[in-house]
Amino acid sequence: DAVVDRNVTPKNRSGMGYFVQAGYLFTDRFEWAARFGDFLPDTRKSPSLTRQQELGTGVSCYFEKHDLKLQADYTLLAGPNFKALDHTFRLQTQFFF
């Protein structure tokens, strides 16, 4: 059994944000997408949190519509003034039968 300290106040994670994405299907097989997200913490309730922004781009290649596709994307997670915090590259495929 885990011991629970009832005197410890859980950390609050308050804030608001948004995420937008746009894409363009060049042909019936090739798509490009761009993404942007922004998290604005409520520093009155969560003073340890900082603003974070996300900027990304991706490509998709559809061999058999969504049943067989290959996707790749790159995302930059940044703090205030777009100071780089983390870079992510993802490559994935989907097989559906």
C-alpha positions in Angstrom: 0.0 0.0 0.0 1.2 3.5 -0.9 1.6 6.0 1.9 -0.3 9.2 1.2 0.8 12.4 2.9 -2.4 14.4 3.3 -0.4 17.6 4.2 1.0 17.9 0.7 -0.9 20.2 -1.7 -0.9 18.9 -5.2 0.6 21.2 -7.8 -1.9 23.2 -9.8 -1.6 23.3 -13.6 -3.7 26.2 -14.6 -3.6 28.0 -17.9 -5.1 28.2 -21.4 -3.9 27.6 -24.9 -4.7 26.8 -28.4 -3.6 24.6 -31.3 -4.1 25.2 -35.0 -3.2 23.0 -38.0 -3.5 23.5 -41.7 -2.7 21.1 -44.5 -2.7 20.9 -48.2 -3.2 17.8 -50.3 -1.1 18.3 -53.4 -2.1 15.1 -55.1 -4.2 12.2 -54.0 -1.0 10.7 -52.5 1.0 13.6 -51.0 0.0 16.0 -48.2 1.9 18.7 -46.3 0.8 20.1 -42.9 1.9 22.9 -40.6 1.0 23.2 -36.9 1.3 25.8 -34.2 0.3 25.6 -30.5 0.6 28.1 -27.6 0.2 27.4 -23.9 -0.3 30.5 -21.6 0.0 29.5 -17.9 -2.0 31.3 -15.2 1.1 32.4 -13.2 -1.1 33.5 -10.3 -2.1 29.9 -9.7 0.9 28.1 -11.3 3.9 30.4 -10.7 6.4 27.6 -11.7 4.9 27.2 -15.2 6.2 29.1 -18.2 4.8 29.9 -21.6 5.4 27.1 -24.1 5.0 27.2 -27.9 5.0 24.4 -30.4 5.8 24.8 -34.1 5.7 21.8 -36.4 5.5 20.6 -40.0 4.8 17.2 -41.5 4.3 15.2 -44.7 2.1 12.3 -45.5 2.2 9.8 -48.4 -0.9 7.8 -49.0 -0.4 4.6 -50.9 -3.9 3.2 -50.4 -5.7 6.1 -48.9 -5.6 5.9 -45.1 -5.3 2.1 -45.2 -1.6 2.3 -46.1 0.3 5.5 -45.4 3.7 6.8 -44.4 3.9 10.0 -42.3 6.8 12.1 -41.0 6.8 15.2 -38.9 9.2 17.6 -37.0 8.2 19.6 -34.0 10.0 22.3 -32.1 8.9 22.8 -28.5 10.0 26.3 -27.3 9.7 28.5 -24.3 9.3 32.3 -24.2 10.7 34.1 -27.3 11.0 30.7 -29.1 14.0 29.6 -27.1 14.4 25.9 -28.1 13.5 23.4 -25.4 13.1 20.2 -27.4 13.1 18.9 -30.9 11.1 15.8 -32.0 11.1 13.9 -35.3 8.6 11.2 -35.8 8.2 8.7 -38.6 5.2 6.3 -38.7 3.3 4.1 -41.0 -0.2 2.7 -40.9 -1.3 -0.6 -42.2 -5.0 -1.3 -42.1 -6.5 -4.6 -43.4 
